[in-house]
Amino acid sequence: MGAVIAVTGATGFLGRAVVARARALGHEVRAISRGAALPEWAGDRGIDPVRADLARDCPPLDRVAAVIHAAARMAGDDAAQAEGTVAPSALLLDHAASAGARLVLVSSISVLGTAGLAPFARVDEDAPVEPRPEGRDAYARAKIAQERDARAIAARHGVPLRIVRPGAIFGPGRLWNAHMGLPLGPLTLGPRHAGELPLCWLRHAAQILVLAATVPQSNPVEVIHALDDDRPDRARFLTALGRRGLPLGWRGFDAAAGLLAPLAPRLPGLLRRETLRARLMPLRYDNARAHALGFRPEADFESAMAAARGAA
């Protein structure tokens, strides 16, 4: 039996895939979730299901070599994110670090800012975190706070930390993403350009996270972008999804958001310039660190999308 890996959010969209990947590689898994164990776990002696509310409970971490912290709220305002994501994360990570476990935080590519980037710039792990989080949504602000807390906790306890920032993860039951624009019935309103969508197929995200938990690291803190090699533009994505686009020029979107800047605090997400640029600005991405970790793609975009649609 391989290393014991604890996975929080183990019954969620990403957590389930991580548990399955770790088990396929022979690792024992402590599957931590708020709900009951998944039916397919029954009889698998390599999975130890643990029910815990991370806001109140410290799950047992004896013999655990690494913790993949995938539990988080996907929606909600700042108060909900603070209660459901930021505070429980700090408690869990501090508990794991005090037990000597490696920390693997599932963050998000959404933490990045675009203020210093030009259109079609190549984005890697050295790109700056959003300098104006007040212009972003509550989810992005929560992920920024998670990263900040994780760094402080790892430094305080002297344990290794990997911050993994998946792009927009797609898989069965979750095909759409915020980088596409606005769905208007059968049409999608979004900018027309050849920038890449920062996508990550669910199987690839799980592969990279298990590698992050098991491959030795030389630096105390490492940031890794979990992204597919084959990253389509919007037109290709819409074709694979069977939707039609209503494209407009990127500069028109950006100029409109600039004119609305004085009203930004009262505007919905895509009308705030920071959010608009984070989601729709034409960029290119780099995933060299994922490859250095050992990532090997298992499908191109069309094959991954077909598999996701077929299993939905």
N, C-alpha and C positions, 0 to 999 in steps of 0.2 A: 504494500500500500504506500502511495506517495505522501507528500506533505498534507497536513490538515489545513484546509482553507475554510475560513468562515465567510459567508456571503450574507449581507443584510439585504432586505428587500427581495428575499429569495423566491417569493411567489409572484413577483411583478414581471413585467414584460421583459426587461433585461435580466433580472435576477434568475429567472427560470433557465434562460439560455446559458448563463454563466455556470449554474449548478450542473447542467447537462454536459457542458464542455469539460469542466473539471472532472466529473465522474468518468467521462469517456477516456480521459488521460490517466485514470487510475488514482486520482486524489480522493482522499476522504474529505467530505464536505460537512460543515456545520451550517445548516440552512436556517437562517434567522428570519422570521417574519412575524407580523402581527396576527396573521390568520392561521388556519389549519394547514397541515401539510398537503402538498399536491397528491392526487391519487396515484400518479405514476411513481411516487417515491416509496409506496408501500412495498416492503420486502427487500429494499435495497439497504443492505447493512453498511454500505459506505456513506450513507446520508443520515446525519443526525439532525432531525428537525427540532428547532427550538422556537417556541412562541415567546415573543418579548415585545413590549411597547418601549421603544428606545427612548421615549421622553421620560420614562419612569424606571425602566428595568435595565440592569447591566447583565447581558447574557453571559453564560459561562464561556470562557475562552481558554480553558486548560488545553494544552497540547496544540494550540493553534499557532501556526507559523506566520500566517498572513490573513489580514481581514480586507475583503473587497467590500467597500461601503457603497452599495448601490441604492439604498433606500432614500427616497426624497419625494417631496410633493412636486407634481408636474404643473399645478395651477394654484391660484389663490393670490391674495394681495400680500403686502409686506408682513402684516401681522400673522397671517396664516403660514407664510413661508418661515417666519421666525419660529413659530411654535412647532411646525411640522417638519422642518428641514434643518435650519441653522442650529437651534439649541440641541435637539437630539443628536445631531452629527458631532457636536463638540463633546457631548457626554460619551458617546460611543467611541470616538477616536481616542479620547483621553484614557478610557478604560482599556482599550486595545493596546495603546502605547505603554501603559503601566504594566501590562502583561508581557511586554517585549515583542509584540507582533509587528511585522511589517505592515504599514498602512498603504492601502491602495484606495484612493478617493476617486469615485466617479464624478467628475465635474462636467463641463460642457464647453464646446467651442464657442458658446454664446458669451463667455466672459470676455472675449477679445473686443478691443475697441478699434475703430477705423479712422480716428481723427488724424493720425499721421500717415495714413496710407493713401496711395493714389489708385485709381481704378486699374484693375488687372495686376496689382502688386501680388507677389508670391508671399503667402502667409505661412510662417512656421512657428515653433514654440517660443521663439524670441519676440514675437509680436507683443505689443503692450496690452495689458488688461485694460478694460474700458476706464478711461480717466474721468468720465462724467456718468457714473451709474444712475444718477437721478433721472437721466433721459432714457433709461432702459426699463424693461419690465421687471416685476418682482422676482420672477424666476432667475433672471440673469444676476440680479443683485444678491439673491440667496447663494448662488453658485460662487460669486466673488467672495462672499463672506465665508463660505465653506473652505475655500482655498486658503484664505487668510488664517482661519482657525487651525486648519490642518498643519500648515507650516509652523505655527507657533507651538502646537502640541508636539510635533515630531522633534523640534529643536529642544524643547524642554525635557523630553524623555530620552533623547539621543537614539531614536529609532529611525530606520529608513522610511521614506515616503515617496510614493509615486502618485502624481496627479495625472489621471488619464482623462483627456477631454474628447469624448466622442463627438463626431459631427451629428447631423440629424439621422438618428437610427431608424431604419425601416425594416419591417418584417411582417409576418402574418397579423392582420388586423391593424397595422399602423403603417400606412403608405405615404400619407401626406406630410408636409413639413412647412414651417413658417418661412422658409427661404424661397418659396414659389411665388408668393404674392397673394392676391385676394381671389378666392373662389366665388364666381358669380354664376350659380346654376351650373350649366355644362361648360362654361368658359372660365378661364383664369386670367385675371388682370395682373400683369407683371411686366418688368422691364425686358426689353429685347437686347440681348448681348450674348457673347460667347463665354462669359465667366463660368467657373465651375461651381456646382452645388456641393457643399461640404457634407457628403453623405457617408454613412457607415452601415452596411448590411448587418443585421442582428448577429449572424454567425461570426462575422469578422470582429464585431465589438466584443463578443464573448471570448474569442480567441486571444485578442490583445489583452484583455483584463486578466485572464488566467496566466498568460506570459508575465504580465506585470507583477503578479503575486508569487511567481516561482523562479524567475530568472534573477540571479544575483545582480546587485547594482553596486557601482563604485562610488557614486555621488550620493550624499545624504538625501537630496531632493532631486527628483527627475520629473519633468513634465513631458507627456507624450500625447500627441494628437492621434486619436483613433479614427482614421479615415480610409475609405476604399482607395485602391489604386485607380480604378476606373470611375472617374467623377464626371457625370454628364452635365451639359448645360441645361437650361430650362426647357428648350424645345425638345431635346431628346428625352427628358424626363416625362414630359406630357405625352409624347408619343408612346412610351412604354406603359404609361398609365391609362392610355386610351382617352385622354382629354384634349380639348382644344384650347389654345391660348389666344388672348387678346393683348398683343404686345404693344407697349409704349416705350419710348426712349428713356434710358436711365437718367439722363441729365434733366429731363422734365420732372421726374419723381423727386430728384434731389433738390432742384430749384424750388419746387412747391413746398417741400419741407422747410427749406431755408426761409421762405417768406412767412411761414406759419410759426417760426421759432419763438416769437414773443408769446404765443398762446400755448406753447409746448406743454406746460404742466397740466393743462386741462384737456389735452388732445389724446385720442387713442394711439396705441403703439406705433403703427406704421406712419402716422403723421408727425411723429417726433423724429428729428433728424438722426439722432444716435441710433435709435431702433431701426429706422429705415435703412441706414447704411449697413448696420450689422447683419440685416437679413437679406438685402437686395443688391448691395453694391457688388459690381463685377470684380471678382478676385480669383486667384489661383492658390492652391494649397500644397503643402509639403507634408509627407508622412514618413520621412526618412528615419526618424527615431523609432517608429513602430517596426520598421523593417530591421533596424539594428537590434531590436528586442527579439526578433525571430518571426515576425508576422509574415505569413504567406497567404496571399489571396486565394480563395476557393472558387470564385466565380466572377465573371465580368458583370457589368451593371444589368444588362438585359436578362441574363440568366438568373441573377439574384432577385430581380423584380418579378420575373415569372414565377420563381419558387415562392416568393412571398405572396403573390396574388393567388397562386394555386392552393396554398395552405390556409388562406384566410377563411 
